[in-house]
């Protein structure tokens, strides 16, 4: 179906809604990607045993295994391709769960096709840079609670302590400002920071002591 397109350019879409599957399939096909669409999480999992795609887009609400279940099964924090979750707007508890289990970013309904393609391209490029050893987090010094943070949270923390806004941090890391907000909240909770200034103090004070 994908002709001579290799898996590095394949997008896997997992959604029980045929309208969403069709819409995303058409959009990505027109942009030169290969697309495989799946109605259930289980049919998708069967396909991933044979090949790893460039990016996965998963609806959070599906019969059987949900998008969150899929993140757990795939061990998404260590999955070699970025995983986007399709969600309803403003579903904060779901957003926190998805980030916790390794989602790369969100696509909120109703979505704009051009925006989705742009964010997926950036996500693939970001993951490629990491695979090649570029763009590592500059937050290398020890501070209390560092071992509680995921590699992605350390990257977000480095952006925050460097003075970046949510928008700037999102642009730098190839994710949406909303996703940065969720990461920031989780980091503050893990480190016991009351606000952003507190967060910077926890990290930079310890860095200064070791500097």
Secondary structure by P-SEA (a helix, b strand, c coil): cccccccccbbbbbcccaaaaaaaaaaaaaabbbbbbbccaaaaaaaaacccccbbbbbcccccccaaaaaaaaccccccbbbbbbbcccaaaaaaaaaaacccccccccccaaaaaaaaaaaaaaaaaaaaccccccccccccccccccaaaaaaaaaaaacccaaaaaaaacccaaaaaaaaaaaaaaaccccaaaaaaaaaaaaaaac
